[in-house]
């Protein structure tokens, strides 16, 4: 991905969440100067830095790298099974099922973690459908849901969430998240 597109995506998400550069720098444990250069396309983040930025913005590395503006996106897009950005997402891995700056971000997620890790909170609504395994979804003050294959869960933006395998083994989720569109 071109550095300026990644920087623009980070800036757009930071502003959408009402954060200043100083706020994001503190939350991600990075310097204000580095983030300023990154947003202007003058620096490249390391994988750990990109992960810290994604966590501070309530998103993932995969979404940061894939959710960039693309001029003239087709009205209809076919994406083959071997296509699509993939990489770390929370405590597992994900493959985005579409590309570009879209209103919806469908993805396949796979994990085997039994520890749910840290809560994620973002402004966008999210839909989860379990395709394999049993999953325990912790929604903070909204409670906990145990989901089995065929079960689905929808939650509004702003709801803290995290998930883990309800029993040892792999689980797979089909997730649709609202995209944060570039202006």
N, C-alpha and C positions, 0 to 999 in steps of 0.2 A: 504494500500500500504506500502511496506517496505520503511523505511526512506531513505535508500541508493539509492533506485530507484527514489524517488521524488527528492532527492538532485542531482542525476545525470541528471535528466530532467531539473532542474532549471539551473544547470551549462551549460548544452548543449545549452539551449535557450539564456542564458546570453552571451555566447561566440558567438553564431550565430548572435547576434545583436551587437557584437563589444563592449560589456560593460565590465568594470572591476567590481570586487566585490564592490569597493568603489562607482562606478557609480550606480550600482543597489541598494546599501544600501541607498544612497542619494535619488534616485528616489522613493524608497519604504518607506522611513522614518524609516528604521531599521538600526541596527548596523552592521558594517563590520564583527565583531566577530561572531554575530549570524548567518549571512548568510554563513560565512565560515564553521561553525559547521553544518549548515543545508545541505550544498552541500556535506559534508563528511559523512552525515548520522548520525551525533552525536546530532542532535536537531530535535524537532518536531515543526512545525509552528502552531500557533493558526489560527482559521478561518480568523480573521481580517488581520493577517500577511500574510497568503497565498493569500488573496484577494489583498493586497498591492503589493506583489511580482508579481502576475499575471498581474495587471494593469501596473506596471512598465515594464513588458516584452511584453505588447501588446497582452496578451492571457487571458485565464480565469482559474479559479480554476479547473473547470471540465477538461479542456485540460491538465493542469499540472498533475492532478491526474491520468488521463487515458492514456496519451501519453507516457508511459514508455516502454522501450525495453522489448520485450518478445522473448526468444529464440525460434527458430523453429515455427514462425507464420505459420498457415496453408495457403495454396495457395487459398483455398476457405473457407470462414467463414460465417456461418449462425448465425444471432443474432436474437433471438426472441423478441417480443414486450416488454416483461417485463424485458429484460436484458439491460445492458448498463449503463455506468456511467451517473449519472444525478446530477444536482445541479445548483448553481448560475452561470449566464453567463451575464455579463453586467448588465442591469437593469431588467432582466427577469430570466428565467431558461432554461436549455438545457438538452437534452439527447443525448449522443453520440451514433451513430448507428453502430459503429464498435469498436474494442478494440485493444490495442497494438500500436506499433510504425508503423503506416501505412502512405503511401504517401498521401492519402486523408483522411480528417476527416469530414465525413457527420454527421450532427446533426439536431435535431428538436429543434426549439427555440420557446418559448411562452412569450409574454410580454403584458403589458397594459399601460406602461408608456407613458405619453404625453409630458414629458420633455426628450429630447434626451440624456442628461447627457454629460459626457466628450467624446472627440474624442478618438478612438482607432486607432493605426497605427502599422502595423506589416509587416514583409517582405514577407509573403505568400499571394498568390492570393486568392480571395474569390468569391464564387457564392452564390446568394440569390434567392430563389423562394418563393413567397407569396402564402400560402395555405388558409389563412383566414384573414379577416380584411384589412384595408388600412394602409399603412406604409409610413412615410416620411423619406427618407434616405438622410442625409446631408453628402456630400462627400467633405466638405471643399472647396478648390479652384476649384474643379471639378464641383461644382454645387450641386443641390438638385434634387432628383427624388421622385415623389409620385407613389407608387406601389399599385396595387389592386390584388385580387386573380387571379392567373394565370400568373402574370407578374414576370419577372426575371431580375436580375442585376448581372453583372460580373465586378469586378475591380481588378486591379493589386496590388501587394504588394506595400507598401509605401503610398497608398492613405489613408488619414485620413477619418474615417467614424464613424457615429453614427446614430441611428434611434429611432423613436418613433411612436406611433399610430397617424395617421392623424386625427382621431376623437376618442373620448372616447370609450373604449372597448378593448377587447382582440384581439390580432393578433398573427398569427403563421407563422413561416418561416422554410423552409427547406434550410439549409446552408451546403455548401461543401467548406471546407477550405483546402488549401494545408497544409500538416503536415510538421513540422520541424523534420526531421529524425535524430535519434541517429546515430553517426558514427559506 
